[in-house]
Amino acid sequence: MQPFAYAAPSSVKEAVEILTKHGDKARPMAGGTDLLVQIRGGRFDLDVVVDVKKIPELTEVNNTKEGLTIGGAVPCHMLYEDTQISNTFPGLIDAATLIGGIQIQSRSGFGGNLCNSTPSADGICPLIVHSAVARVQGESGTREIPVEEFCTGPGANALGKGEMLVSIFIPNQGKNFGSAYERFIPRNEMDIAVAAVGSSILLGSDGKIQDARIALASVGPTPVFATKASASLIGKDANEESFAEAAKIAKSECSPIEDMRGTVEQRQHLVEVITKRTLSKSLERIGG
Ligand SMILES: Cc1cc2nc3c(=O)[nH]c(=O)nc-3n(C[C@H](O)[C@H](O)[C@H](O)COP(=O)(O)OP(=O)(O)OC[C@H]3O[C@@H](n4cnc5c(N)ncnc54)[C@H](O)[C@@H]3O)c2cc1C
């Protein structure tokens, strides 16, 4: 590992100044569970690692009637240990409890998972189906990026030079909303998804589907927001028939590769199966 300086700024402004000054030679560190492995593996040659956990906004969780704001360095355990958050955002909790093991969940969270931007990241699809928005800040100010637009390629994202993630906002969609996330891995835990799906359903007052979102992991160069499958559900009854149809469409929206973890056909099949399953689970969870 190359030697590098360690900076621990206490404000976003200070962190952005350091990141802007050093450009590609600096990276923010939240839990460090991806970053430190990557530095050791030679992926980055850094002059400075910017620890963002000393910045108050980055480690705060704020759950209001409007929605949940998670600081960019909030670890998973802070979410699943809160009963109210667990009840309101079940799809997020599915992911928070399966990212790594308890040690990883105690250090790392959705912010690092999102900024690491891998197609197999377990945190990103649940954020997409919860309509989450990333709040980022750079030298020229702040902006909001819907999570489905955040990842631009394997390990690449929409953050510009010197920009960092400050927090993620997840709207509270009320009692008629349900969500779920599931992945397929060959082992019981601690593995990278062969394929995974996040789903959410919002029922209207007439009992029909008012909104639905389906997102797919490990089956494309980025997490995939399956827009056609999602739209196919709107206005329909929430039942096995509409879920099966949406699952077929989701299968056609993915573009997996074959690698040591799975074939194209296996991944497409998994997308169809897990889409149906997560839609049913989302429906079951409506109303608690
Ligand atoms: C044993 C083990 C098991 C794992 N299991 C899983 C798993 O099951 N599922 C899964 O999805 N992942 C898994 N991971 C990967 C990793 O733990 C997760 O991706 C985790 O969510 C990363 O969060 P972090 O806070 O540690 O990120 P970090 O390592 O701190 O950062 C990750 C990347 O994001 C950047 N970054 C961090 N914070 C910011 C910010 N505020 N603004 C801009 N950029 C930022 C960093 O520079 C780095 O490039 C595992 C890792 C290990 C070591």
The ligand as an ORCA input file, in Angstrom:
! r2SCAN-3c Opt
* xyz 0 1
  C     -16.365     -8.903      4.060
  C     -17.143     -7.962      3.193
  C     -18.449     -8.299      2.842
  C     -19.204     -7.440      2.045
  N     -20.478     -7.800      1.717
  C     -21.220     -6.989      0.922
  C     -22.557     -7.354      0.571
  O     -23.075     -8.394      0.970
  N     -23.246     -6.503     -0.246
  C     -22.711     -5.342     -0.712
  O     -23.382     -4.609     -1.429
  N     -21.447     -4.965     -0.362
  C     -20.694     -5.762      0.433
  N     -19.411     -5.394      0.761
  C     -18.857     -4.140      0.240
  C     -18.984     -2.935      1.223
  O     -18.982     -3.339      2.559
  C     -20.269     -2.131      0.939
  O     -20.281     -1.676     -0.384
  C     -20.436     -0.943      1.902
  O     -21.766     -0.490      1.867
  C     -19.485      0.205      1.604
  O     -19.696      1.221      2.548
  P     -18.496      1.967      3.289
  O     -19.112      2.973      4.184
  O     -17.558      1.011      3.925
  O     -17.797      2.661      2.021
  P     -16.294      3.133      1.823
  O     -15.402      1.959      1.654
  O     -15.913      4.136      2.849
  O     -16.442      3.902      0.433
  C     -16.819      3.216     -0.758
  C     -16.585      4.154     -1.958
  O     -17.431      5.285     -1.869
  C     -16.662      6.498     -1.787
  N     -17.324      7.331     -0.790
  C     -17.576      7.006      0.512
  N     -18.255      8.000      1.113
  C     -18.443      8.969      0.181
  C     -19.073     10.240      0.182
  N     -19.686     10.732      1.282
  N     -19.069     10.960     -0.954
  C     -18.480     10.490     -2.084
  N     -17.853      9.288     -2.151
  C     -17.840      8.544     -1.037
  C     -15.265      6.073     -1.367
  O     -14.272      6.978     -1.785
  C     -15.163      4.708     -2.032
  O     -14.827      4.871     -3.386
  C     -18.634     -6.225      1.578
  C     -17.318     -5.881      1.951
  C     -16.581     -6.723      2.745
  C     -15.182     -6.324      3.130
*
